């Protein structure tokens, strides 16, 4: 049976109505998913902050206890008393927030037992100090430190679990956002296609059925109203986009201010500790000097970590536009920044002629600098030799960087690109554990991928791809 133009138009309108209802349902489901994931993300952040607060409160207990035992001044009992109440109060909040997580409930129960044991020991120490004023004995201090270390370990376990949950929830949030974009694009394409189809059928009906011109005019008026509505919707979307851009700008400003404000107290701490060490170097015992040195080193590590985190966060938001970039120039920048390290280690770089790519010169220089720096950092007893090569493969430039260093087990090949993941301890090799994660984020921004192949004791090969510039040979 052949359908008339009017019948086709009516069916098209029914299809649009069905699509509209489906769009409302789909957008509603995706929006609910976004809100739910965001709520759980905030929930996890709250737990992490409460865990940090409980640790800080128990540290106040320890500080007050030690201060009173050493000096006998009752002023030190004020943070001790406050810390006792705050530590348990924070644990109560955490217990309520994690009641849906049996594993965390068990961890929190253990933390509560350790916190109570620490506070009981502190109370006993203070009581003995009141009865017999004298400096605390080594066994007493050791026992208190042991309890505090155990509590820190338990807190770290709780925070690791919550951090893992947060990572998964952030991934869920990203997936929901991508789904929202996909649903919006698909529905827009289908809706526009239906509108074009109806417009053509309507135009044909005007030519074929002049007697129904009045009816077609009414239909055109309805279509005009719908088009106007879509224009209003597009305007609203543009306004939302502007607001989102403004929000991202505010977030970046916040990140800058936060990093600056976080580093100020770190500089103050390290500066004053250095002054104390300098002023009292004649009276400080070896252990106290070591404590001060550890504190200064910790603040310096924290400052480096903040800077690296800020660089990681700004790969996308602060990245310049990708342009025709000579990778040889980026490598030259990296070699200049590493010149002292290359000279000290007598490292040998064997570099092929590198191509032009669509990229950002500074970010690509950061990739080369991190990969070369890693090869030298994890070198063997032999002279470091690093071979950098590139070939064209499946529409991409395949860069390879091979070294003769220590290497690692291949089972860790994916883990090394995850932020904060380290295969060696900080005592063996310094670093924040962000370098390779930063490389991965930069390469993905350039439309490529990065991976590693290695065998322990036989060096490593890091490879990454960047698309070939369309319509050219990329200068290679």
N, C-alpha and C positions, 0 to 999 in steps of 0.2 A: 504494500500500500504506500503510495506517494503522499508525503505530507505537504500541505500548503505552506506558504511563507508565514501566515499567521499562526498556524499550528506549531511550526518550528520556533517562532518567536516566543510563544507561550511556554513551550518546553524549555527554551533557554532561560526564561525568567524563573521557572521552577528550579532549574539547575542552579541559578545564582542564589535563590533563597536557600536551597539545601546547602550550598557551599558556605553561605553566610552563617547558617546555624552551625555547620561543622567547624567553621573558623572560630566562632565564639567558644564552642566547646573545647577545641584544641588549644586556643590561647588561654582559656581558663585553666585547663589542666596544667599547661606548661608554667603559667604564672603561679599556680598553687605549689608546683614543684620547686620553683625558685624561692618562694617565700619560706617553704618548709626547710629547704637546705640551708638558707640564710639563717633561719632561726636556730638550727642545730649548730651551725658554725659559731654563732654568737654564744650559744650554750657552752661549746667546747672552750672558747676563749675565756669565758667566766671561770670555768674550772681551773684552767692553767693559771689565771691570775690569783685565784684563791690558794692554789698549791704554793705559788711563790710567796704569798703573804704568810702562810703557815710556817714556811721555812724561815722567813725574815723574823717572825715573832719568836720562834724557838732560838734563833741566833741572839735576839735581845735577852732571852732568859739566860743564855750562856754568858753573854757580855756582862749582864748585871751580877750574876753569880761570881764570875771571876774578879770583877771590879771590887765587889764587897769583900771577898776573901783576901784579896791582895792589899786593899787600902783600909778596909774597915769602915769606909764611909757609907752611910745609909742611903745617900743619894743614888747609889748604884742599884738599890732594891726597887726603885721606881720602874725602870725598864724591865726588871725581872718580873715584877708583879703584873705589869701590863702584858708582857709577852706570854705569860702563862694563860691568861684569859683569852688573848687573841688567838693563840695557836689552836686551842681546842675549839674555839668558836669557828675558826676557818675550816677545821676538819669536819665540824658538824655541817657546815654549808656544802662542803665537797661531797659528803656522804649523801646528802639529800639530792644533789644535782646528778649523782651517778647511780641512783637507785635502780636504773634500767640496765646497769652493766655489772653483772656478778663478779667478773674478774677484777674490776676496779674496786668493788666493795671489799673484796678480800685484801687488796693492796692497801686500801685506806684503813681497814681494821688493823693491819700490821703497822701502818704508820702511826695510828693512834696509840698502840701499845708502846712503840718506841718513843713517842713524844711524852707519854706519861712516865716511862722509865727515866727519860732524860730529866723531866721536871722533878721527879722524886729524888733523883740523885743530886740535882742542884739544891733542893730543899735540905737534904741531909748535909750537904757540904756547907751550906750557910749556917745550919744549926750547929754543926761542929765548930765553925769559925766563931760563932757567938760564945760558945762554951769555952773554947780554947783558942783565943786569937793568935793565929800564927799563919805563915804562908802555907798555901795548899801543897800537899806532898805530891810527888811525881805520880804515884799510883792513882791518887784521886783525880789529877788532871788527865791522866791517860784514860781512865774509865769514862770521864765526861766526854773527852774527845771521841772515844770509840762509839759511844751512844749517838753523838752528833753525826759522826760519819755514817753510821748505819741509817740514821734518819734521812740524811742527804741522799743516800743510795736509794732508799724507798721512795723519796720524793721524785728522784730522777726517773724511777721506774713508772710512777704514776704519770709524770709529764710526758714520758716517751709514748705511753699508751694513748694519751690524749692528743699528742702531736701526730701520731699515726692516724687517729680518727679525723683530726683536722685536715690532714693531707687528703684522705679519702673524700671528706665532705667538700673540700675545695675542688676536687676533681669532679664530684657530682654537680657542684655549682657551675663549673665550666661546661659540663655536658648539657645541663639544662639551658644555659645561655645559648649554646650552639644550636640546640633543638629549637629554641624560640626563634632564632634567626632563620633557620631552615624552614620552619612552619610558615613564618611570615613571608619569606621569598616564594615558596611554592604556592601558597594561597594567592599571593599577588599575581604571579604569572598565570595561574589558572583563571583567576578572576578577570584579568585583562584579556586573556584569550577568549573567554566567554563574551565579554563586552564587544570585542571586535567582531566575533561571529554574529552576534545579535544585530550589530550595526549594519553588517553586510546584508543579512536577511531582511532587515527593515527597509534598506534602500531598494532591494530587489522587489519587495512588496509594493513600494510606491509606484514603480514602473509597471508592474504587472496588474495591479488592482487599484486603478485610479478612483473607483467608486468608493473605496474604503479610506480615502485620504483623511477624513475627519478622525477616524479611529487611529490611523497611523500618526496623525499629529499629536493626539493625546499620548501615544506611546513614546513619541520623541520628547515630549515634555517630561514624561517620567524618567526617560534616560538622561535628560539634561539635569534633572534634579539629582539623579544618582551620581552623575559626573561631578556636579558641584559638591556633593557630599564627600566624594573621594578627594577632591581638591582640598576640602577642609581637613580631611584625615591626613593628607600629605603634609599640609601646613603644620598640623599638630605634631606629626612625626619629626618634621624639621626642627620645631621648637624643642622637642624632647632631645634631639641630637645635640642641639646647642647647649642645653642644660647639662647633658652628659659630658660634653667636652669641658664645660666649665668645672664640673665636679671633678673630672680627672686632673685638671690644672690645680684645683685646690688640694687634691690628694698629694700631688707631687710637691707642692709647696709645704704641705704638712710633713712629708718625708724628709725634705731638706731641713726644716726647722727642728724636727725630732732628732735627726742625726747630729745637728749642731749642738742642741741642748744636751744630748746624751754625752757628747764628747767633752763638754765644758767641765762637768764634775769629775770625769776621768782624768783630765789634765790637772785639775786641782788636787785630786788624790795622789797621783804620781808625783806632782811637784812638792807637796807638803811632806810626803814620805821620804823623798830624796833629801829635803832640807833637814828632816829629823835625823836621817842616817848620817848626814854630813856634820850636823851640829853635835851629835852625841856618839860619834864613831869611837871615841876613846872609852866610853862607858858601856856601850852596847856589847852584850855577849854574842857569841857566834850564832846561836839559835835565833835571837831577836833580829840580828842583821839579815839572816836568811829569810825570816818571815817578811821583812820589809822588802827585800829583793823580789820575793815571790809576788807580793802585792803589786809592786811597780810593773813587773813583767805581765801580770794579769791585766792591769789597766791598759798596757800597750797592746796586748792581744785583743782586748775588747775594742779598742779604737780601730785597729786594723779590720776587725770583723764588721764593725758598723760601716766603715768605708766600702768594704767589699759588698755588703748587703745593699747599700745604696746604689752601687754600680750595677749590681744584678737587677735591681728593681727598675733602673732607668734604661735598660737595653731597648725596650720597646717605646716607652713614653718619651725619652729624651734623645732617641736615635735620630740622626739626620736622614734626609731622603737618600735612597739608594741611587747612585750615579755610576757612570762608567769609571771604574777604578782599576788602576794598575797594581796588581798584587805585589809586584817587585818593590813598589814604594812603601806599601804597608810592611813588608818584611824588613826593609831598611830601617823604618822607625823602630820596629821590635828589636833589631840587632843593636841599634844605638842605645836603647834603654837597658839592654843586657850587656853592654860593652865591658863593664867592669867584671861581671861574672864570667863572661866568655874568656876574658884575658886571664883571670885568676885560675880557671880550670883548664886553660889551654885547649878549649873545645874546638873541634873541627866541624864546620858546616859545609856540606856539599849540596848546593842548591841548583836546581834546574831553572831554565827561563820560565817565569810564571806568567799567566795570561791576564787579560783585562776581564773584569766581571762587573755585574751590576751590584754594587756594594757600598759600604761606608768605610773609608780608608782607616779611620781611627779604630773602629770595632774589629776589622780584620787584623790590624796590627796587634790588638789585644789578644786575639786568638793565637797568632804566631808567637807572641811573647810568652803566653801561658804554656803553650805546648813545648817550646824550646826550653823555657825555664824548668818545666817538669822533668824533661829529659836530662838536664844537668843536675837538678836536685837529687834525682834518684839514679845517679850514675854508679857504676861499679868501680873497682879499683883501677880499671883501664882508663886511658884518655877518652873523654866523651867524643863520639863520632855520630853526627846527626845528618841523615840524608833526606832532603826534601825534594819530592818529585811530583809531577802532575801529568795526567793523561785525560783525553776526551773520551767519555763513555756514556752512551745512552742519553745524549742531550745534556750531560753534566760534565763539569770539570771535576775529576777525582784527584784530590790532593792526598799525598801520603807522606808521613814524617816518621822515619825509622831511626831508632837509637840502639846503642849497645849497652844499655843500662841494666838495672837490677831485674826489671820485668815484674810480672805478677801473675797469679793464677787466673786463667781465662774465665773461671766461674765468677770473678769479680768485675768482668768487663762492663757490665751495665751499671753496677753499683757506683763506680767511680765518677759517673756523670751526675749523680744525685747530690744535691746541695748538702754540705756538712759531712759527707761520707769520706772517711779516711781509712786507708789500708795499713798505715803505719802510725805509731804514736807520735804525739807532739814533741816528745823528748828526742826522737830520732830525726824527724824532719819538720821544720817549722811550716806554718801555713794555716789558713782558716778553713780549708776544705770547700772553697767556693769556686776556685779557678776553672776546673773542668766543667762545672755546672754553668758557669758564665760562658765558656766556649760553646757549649751545647745550645744555649739560648740565642747567642749571636748567630750561629750557623743556621738555626731554624728560622730566625728572622730573615736570613738571606735566601730562604727557600731550599735549604739543603739538610743533610743529616750527618751525624758524626758517630764514629764507633772506634773500638780499639781491639787489637789482637796482640796477645803476649804469652810468653812462657817464662816462668820464674827462672832467673839466672841467665836468660838468653835475649834480653832486650824487649822492646815494645814497638808496635807500629800503630800510630794514630792516623785515621783516614777520615776525610770529610768531603762532601760534595757541594758544589755551587752551580746553579744552572748556567748554561752557555747563553751569552747574549744573542737574542734573536736577530738574524740577518747579518751576522758578522762572525769573525773568527776570534773575537775577544783579544785581538792583538797578540796572538800566539801562533 
